[in-house]
Amino acid sequence: MKERICGRRNSPKQNLKPFFEVDVHLDGDTCILKPSLDEVQHAINRAASHVLKSTKRVQNWNQNDLPDDEREPFYDWIAKDKEIVKVILLLTGSIQGTKNNVNKFLQGFSKFDWLWKRKVDESLKRFNQSNPQLENFEEKLKEFVSYDDTVNMIDGKHQIGALSLKTENVKLGLKRWIELWKDAYSKVLHHKAKIQLDNLTEEIKQIKLKIEKPVQDIDSLGNVMHALEDIRKKESEIELQFRPITEMYNLLETYLPGEMEQDEVDTKSIIEKRWHQLVEASEGIRNDLQGQQAYFKKSLIVGIDHLKSDVKIFRANFEENGPTVSGLEPREALNRLKMFSEDYQVRKRRYDSYFAGEGLFGLPHQQYPSLEDTRKEIQLLDKLYSLYSKVKDTIAKWNEIAWVDIREQLDQMIEQIEVFGRDCQKLPGPLKSSDGYKELKTDIDNMTEVLPLV
């Protein structure tokens, strides 16, 4: 045992066979031995002690004629032998002599301590703040693979004296840490790639839906033609969108294999095919629409002529029966304003549709000055009657408040009526001669005088 553990004298270059196998483990952020050096030394001490104690039952030679209690055990002779005492002393401190070399070996793993000393989240945050490009992700992932290769190159066993240090467990621990970092950066890249893939897939889907809608009128024709134009423009830039997505997924398949769902893999594989199918379909639809353009152009011209006549009638009706007719009660003027606002929106939608159709067929844009005048008057009156409705509704709610509860809300009521007063003062000058404005101002002034007296 002494030769296996301590070696022979005067043989410094002898190659001892290991007497103990010790596992190197990564315990949290520390490399440790299992069993520890102290436990190994304790085992050696116990073994030596048991070997010595076993000789207490062995008697020395030539004592058969002596009584049992006078016989000398072999142990007494051994315990006095200086060479044996030296061996015992060597054994009891044998492992301590290798402690420095063992610690030096364990210290060699400190080059990996950044794995647990740095925070993954904080490192990712700083990395993302630098607006990383694909090459930055690739550089990081290659760095992690390089560390993984370094771990793989560590020998499975390392002998120090009588100890054989087995490194499989510590290597597994280090590889788990490296995998944690690699997965974190890969998932950020995956998230970025998936967003771009989903956005492009959805864009292609929406364009496809637009060109497949049946063409029934000028509006639907315009929508389809615009979608076809979008496809034509996008053909020149689509490769610039495909390339980064493809490169990101190629990188992910190298460093994050098997982590993507099958639907995502399928979508990535066929997205370019879907785009080419969309381009082919658009060519067919474009050819079909060329034969229908004459019909829709004729319908557009008829619709424009009808709108011109309708706008004249609408304007005349607005001047004769609209909210600006003198002598109207403010509430009646408000009701007429709502009705004519709705009628105006109907004609505005037709105007927008025909305006787009004129651009589609290269026709000059028609002007509708009376429709524009009506729009301006409606917008102006809406400023007055929107405030009028708010004031009337608010005062009606205040009138329903019980007298005992008024004091609790008084400050809020005074503040609100002051806001109404300022809004009333800001109304454009042409509105201040109308009956609606006069009634509005009277209501506000009355409440301004009454509330402080409550």
C-alpha positions in Angstrom: 0.0 0.0 0.0 2.9 2.3 0.8 4.5 1.7 -2.6 1.2 2.3 -4.4 0.5 5.5 -2.5 3.9 7.0 -1.7 6.1 5.2 -4.2 9.6 3.8 -3.6 12.6 5.7 -2.4 15.1 6.9 -5.0 12.7 6.4 -7.8 11.4 9.9 -8.6 10.4 9.1 -12.2 8.4 6.0 -11.4 4.9 5.8 -12.8 2.5 4.9 -10.0 -0.7 3.2 -10.8 -3.6 5.1 -9.2 -4.9 3.6 -6.0 -8.0 5.8 -5.7 -10.6 7.0 -8.2 -12.0 10.4 -7.4 -14.8 12.2 -9.2 -14.5 15.9 -10.0 -17.9 17.6 -9.7 -19.2 21.1 -10.4 -21.1 22.0 -7.2 -22.8 25.2 -7.9 -20.0 27.5 -8.9 -17.2 25.4 -7.3 -15.2 22.4 -8.5 -15.0 19.8 -5.7 -13.8 16.2 -5.3 -16.0 13.3 -4.3 -14.8 11.8 -2.1 -12.7 14.7 -0.8 -9.0 14.6 -0.1 -9.7 14.4 3.7 -12.1 11.5 3.1 -9.4 9.7 1.1 -6.8 10.3 3.7 -9.2 9.1 6.4 -9.7 5.9 4.5 -5.9 5.3 4.2 -5.5 5.9 7.9 -8.2 3.5 8.8 -6.8 0.9 6.5 -3.3 1.2 8.0 -4.8 1.1 11.5 -6.8 -2.0 10.8 -3.8 -3.8 9.3 -1.8 -3.0 12.4 -4.6 -4.0 14.8 -5.1 -7.3 13.1 -1.6 -8.4 14.3 -2.8 -8.2 17.9 -4.5 -11.6 17.4 -1.3 -13.1 15.9 1.2 -14.4 18.5 5.0 -14.3 18.2 6.9 -17.5 17.5 7.9 -20.1 20.2 5.3 -19.2 22.8 3.3 -22.4 22.8 4.5 -23.4 26.3 3.5 -20.0 27.9 0.2 -19.3 29.4 -2.2 -17.3 27.2 -2.0 -14.1 29.3 1.8 -14.1 29.1 2.1 -14.6 25.4 3.4 -11.6 23.4 1.4 -10.6 20.3 3.1 -9.9 17.0 1.7 -6.3 17.3 4.1 -5.4 20.1 7.1 -6.3 17.9 5.8 -4.5 14.9 4.9 -1.3 16.8 8.6 -1.1 17.9 10.0 -1.4 14.4 11.3 2.0 13.2 10.8 1.2 9.5 7.2 0.2 10.0 6.6 3.4 12.1 8.1 5.4 9.3 5.7 3.8 6.8 2.7 4.5 9.0 3.8 8.1 9.3 4.2 8.4 5.5 0.8 6.9 4.9 -1.0 9.2 7.4 0.2 12.2 5.5 0.5 10.8 2.0 -2.5 12.5 0.4 -1.7 15.9 1.9 1.4 16.0 -0.2 -0.7 16.0 -3.4 -3.1 18.7 -2.2 -1.3 21.5 -4.0 -1.2 19.7 -7.3 -4.9 18.8 -6.9 -5.8 22.4 -6.2 -3.7 23.5 -9.1 -5.6 21.1 -11.3 -9.0 22.3 -10.1 -7.9 25.9 -10.5 -7.5 25.1 -14.2 -11.3 25.1 -14.5 -11.5 28.8 -13.4 -11.3 29.8 -17.0 -14.9 28.7 -17.2 -16.1 30.6 -14.1 -17.6 33.4 -16.3 -20.4 30.9 -17.1 -21.9 31.3 -13.6 -20.3 34.6 -12.5 -22.0 36.6 -15.3 -25.8 36.9 -15.4 -27.3 35.6 -18.6 -30.2 38.1 -18.6 -27.9 41.1 -18.0 -25.5 40.0 -20.7 -28.4 39.5 -23.2 -29.7 43.0 -22.3 -26.4 44.6 -23.1 -26.1 42.6 -26.3 -29.6 43.6 -27.5 -28.9 47.2 -26.8 -26.1 47.2 -29.4 -28.7 46.3 -32.1 -27.0 43.1 -33.0 -26.9 41.8 -36.6 -26.8 38.3 -37.8 -23.0 38.1 -37.8 -23.0 39.2 -34.1 -25.3 36.3 -33.2 -23.1 33.9 -35.2 -20.0 35.2 -33.5 -21.5 34.6 -30.1 -22.8 31.1 -30.9 -19.4 30.1 -32.3 -17.8 31.3 -29.1 -20.0 29.0 -27.0 -19.3 26.1 -29.4 -15.6 26.8 -29.0 -15.9 26.6 -25.2 -17.8 23.3 -25.6 -15.0 21.9 -27.8 -12.5 22.9 -25.1 -14.5 21.0 -22.5 -14.6 17.9 -24.8 -10.8 18.0 -25.1 -10.4 17.6 -21.3 -9.1 14.1 -20.6 -11.6 11.8 -18.9 -9.0 10.9 -16.3 -6.1 12.8 -14.8 -3.6 11.1 -12.4 -2.0 12.9 -9.5 0.1 10.6 -7.4 -2.1 7.8 -6.2 -5.3 9.6 -7.3 -7.1 9.2 -10.6 -9.3 12.2 -11.0 -12.3 11.4 -13.2 -13.6 14.5 -15.0 -16.8 13.2 -16.7 -19.1 14.8 -14.1 -17.4 18.2 -14.2 -17.4 18.2 -18.0 -21.2 17.5 -18.0 -21.7 20.3 -15.5 -19.7 22.8 -17.7 -21.5 21.7 -20.8 -24.9 22.3 -19.2 -23.8 25.9 -18.3 -22.5 26.4 -21.9 -25.8 25.0 -23.3 -27.7 27.4 -21.1 -25.9 30.4 -22.5 -26.1 29.1 -26.1 -29.9 28.5 -25.8 -30.5 31.9 -24.4 -28.8 33.7 -27.3 -30.3 31.2 -29.8 -33.8 31.9 -28.5 -33.4 35.6 -28.9 -32.4 35.0 -32.5 -35.2 32.6 -32.9 -37.7 35.1 -31.7 -36.4 37.7 -34.1 -36.5 35.3 -37.0 -40.0 34.1 -36.2 -41.3 37.7 -36.1 -39.9 38.4 -39.5 -41.2 35.1 -40.9 -44.7 35.7 -39.4 -44.9 39.3 -40.7 -43.9 38.3 -44.2 -46.2 35.3 -44.2 -49.1 37.5 -43.1 -48.2 40.1 -45.7 -48.3 37.6 -48.5 -51.6 36.2 -47.1 -53.3 39.6 -47.0 -52.2 40.5 -50.6 -53.5 37.1 -51.7 -56.9 37.8 -50.1 -57.0 41.2 -51.8 -56.4 39.9 -55.3 -58.8 37.0 -54.9 -61.8 39.2 -54.0 -64.4 39.3 -56.8 -64.4 42.6 -58.8 -68.0 44.0 -58.7 -67.6 47.7 -58.7 -65.0 50.5 -58.9 -64.0 50.2 -55.3 -63.3 46.5 -55.5 -61.5 47.0 -58.9 -59.3 49.7 -57.3 -58.5 47.4 -54.3 -57.4 44.6 -56.6 -55.4 46.9 -58.9 -53.6 48.4 -55.9 -52.8 44.9 -54.6 -51.4 43.9 -58.0 -49.3 47.1 -58.0 -48.0 46.2 -54.6 -47.0 42.8 -55.8 -45.1 44.4 -58.8 -43.2 46.8 -56.5 -42.5 44.1 -54.0 -40.9 41.8 -56.5 -37.8 44.0 -56.6 -37.3 43.9 -52.8 -38.7 40.6 -51.7 -35.3 38.8 -51.9 -34.0 41.3 -49.4 -36.7 40.0 -47.0 -36.2 36.3 -47.8 -32.4 36.3 -47.4 -32.1 37.4 -43.7 -34.9 35.0 -42.7 -33.2 32.1 -44.5 -29.8 32.9 -43.0 -31.2 33.2 -39.5 -33.0 29.8 -39.7 -29.9 28.2 -41.2 -27.9 29.4 -38.2 -30.6 28.2 -35.8 -30.7 24.8 -37.4 -26.9 24.6 -36.7 -27.0 25.8 -33.1 -30.5 25.0 -32.0 -31.5 21.8 -33.7 -34.9 20.2 -33.0 -36.2 23.2 -31.0 -38.6 24.6 -33.6 -42.1 23.4 -34.1 -42.9 21.5 -37.3 -45.4 24.1 -38.5 -42.7 26.8 -38.3 -40.3 24.6 -40.1 -42.9 24.0 -42.9 -43.7 27.7 -43.1 -40.1 28.6 -43.5 -39.6 26.0 -46.2 -42.5 27.0 -48.4 -42.7 30.8 -48.0 -40.7 31.5 -51.1 -42.9 29.0 -53.0 -46.0 30.8 -51.8 -44.7 34.1 -53.0 -43.9 32.7 -56.5 -47.4 31.2 -56.7 -48.8 34.6 -55.7 -46.9 36.3 -58.5 -48.2 33.7 -61.0 -51.7 34.2 -59.8 -51.4 38.0 -60.0 -50.4 37.8 -63.7 -53.5 35.7 -64.5 -55.8 38.2 -62.6 -54.1 41.2 -64.3 -54.9 39.7 -67.7 -58.5 39.0 -66.8 -59.0 42.5 -65.6 -57.7 44.1 -68.8 -60.8 42.8 -70.6 -63.2 44.3 -67.9 -61.6 47.8 -67.7 -63.7 49.3 -70.5 -66.9 48.3 -68.7 -65.8 49.7 -65.3 -64.5 52.9 -66.9 -67.9 53.5 -68.6 -69.7 52.8 -65.2 -67.3 55.3 -63.5 -68.1 58.1 -66.0 -71.9 57.5 -65.5 -71.4 57.5 -61.7 -69.5 60.8 -61.8 -72.3 62.5 -63.8 -74.9 61.2 -61.4 -72.8 62.4 -58.4 -72.6 65.9 -59.9 -76.4 66.2 -60.1 -76.9 64.6 -56.7 -74.5 67.1 -55.1 -76.3 70.1 -56.5 -79.6 68.7 -55.2 -78.0 67.9 -51.8 -76.6 71.5 -51.5 -79.9 73.1 -52.4 -81.7 71.0 -49.8 -79.0 71.8 -47.2 -79.5 75.6 -47.8 -83.3 75.3 -47.7 -83.8 72.8 -44.9 -80.4 72.5 -43.2 -79.4 73.5 -39.6 -78.5 77.0 -40.8 -82.1 78.0 -41.6 -83.0 81.1 -39.6 -85.6 80.8 -36.9 -84.9 77.1 -36.0 -84.9 76.1 -32.4 -81.4 75.0 -31.3 -82.5 71.4 -30.6 -84.1 71.2 -34.1 -81.0 72.6 -35.6 -78.9 69.9 -33.8 -81.2 67.1 -35.2 -80.9 68.5 -38.7 -77.2 68.8 -38.4 -77.0 65.1 -37.5 -79.2 64.1 -40.4 -77.3 66.2 -43.0 -73.9 65.0 -41.6 -74.9 61.4 -42.3 -76.1 62.4 -45.8 -72.8 64.1 -46.5 -70.8 61.1 -45.5 -72.7 59.0 -48.0 -71.7 61.4 -50.8 -68.2 61.7 -49.4 -67.7 57.9 -49.7 -68.9 58.0 -53.3 -66.6 61.0 -54.0 -63.6 59.1 -52.6 -64.5 56.0 -54.6 -64.7 58.0 -57.9 -61.6 60.0 -57.1 -59.7 56.7 -56.8 -61.3 55.4 -60.0 -60.2 58.5 -61.9 -56.7 57.9 -60.8 -57.0 54.3 -61.8 -58.1 55.0 -65.4 -56.1 58.2 -65.8 -59.1 60.5 -65.9 -59.0 64.2 -64.7 -60.2 64.6 -61.1 -63.6 66.3 -60.9 -64.3 69.2 -58.5 -67.3 69.5 -56.3 -67.1 72.9 -54.7 -70.7 72.8 -53.3 -69.9 69.5 -51.5 -66.7 71.1 -50.1 -68.7 74.1 -48.8 -71.2 71.8 -47.1 -68.3 70.0 -45.4 -66.8 73.2 -44.0 -70.2 74.4 -42.7 -71.0 71.0 -41.1 -67.6 70.9 -39.4 -68.1 74.5 -38.1 -71.6 73.8 -36.8 -70.4 70.6 -35.2 -68.1 72.5 -32.9 -71.0 74.5 -31.6 -73.5 71.8 -31.2 -71.1 69.2 -29.8 -70.5 71.7 -26.9 -74.2 72.5 -26.8 -75.1 68.8 -26.3 -72.4 68.4 -23.6 -73.7 71.4 -21.6 -77.3 70.4 -21.9 -76.6 66.8 -20.8 -74.4 67.9 -17.9 -77.0 70.4 -16.6 -79.7 67.8 -16.9 -77.7 65.4 -14.7 -77.0 68.1 -12.2 -80.7 68.8 -11.9 -81.3 65.2 -10.8 -78.8 65.4 -7.9 -80.5 65.5 -4.5 -80.0 68.8 -2.7 -78.2 67.2 0.3 -75.6 65.7 -2.1 -74.8 68.9 -4.0 -72.2 70.2 -1.6 -70.1 67.1 -2.1 -69.9 67.7 -5.9 -70.0 71.5 -5.9 -66.3 72.1 -6.5 -66.3 69.7 -9.4 -69.4 71.3 -10.8 -67.9 74.8 -10.6 -64.7 73.6 -12.3 -66.7 71.9 -15.1 -68.8 75.0 -15.8 -65.6 77.1 -16.0 -64.3 74.7 -18.6 -67.5 75.0 -20.6 -67.2 78.8 -20.4 -63.7 78.8 -21.8 -64.7 76.4 -24.6 -67.6 78.6 -25.5 -65.4 81.7 -25.7 -63.1 79.9 -28.1 -65.9 79.1 -30.7 -65.3 80.8 -34.1 -66.9 84.2 -34.6 -69.4 83.3 -37.3 -71.2 80.9 -34.8 -71.7 83.6 -32.1 -74.7 85.1 -33.9 -76.7 81.9 -34.0 -79.6 81.1 -31.7 -77.8 77.9 -30.6 -74.8 79.9 -29.4 -76.9 82.4 -27.6 -78.8 79.7 -25.7 -75.6 77.9 -24.9 -74.0 81.0 -23.5 -77.1 81.8 -21.4 -77.1 78.4 -19.8 -73.4 78.6 -19.0 -73.7 82.1 -17.6 -76.7 81.2 -15.4 -74.9 78.2 -13.9 -71.7 80.3 -13.4 -73.8 82.8 -11.3 -75.9 80.2 -9.4 -73.3 77.6 -8.4 -71.2 79.9 -6.1 -74.4 80.8 -4.2 -75.3 77.3 -3.4 
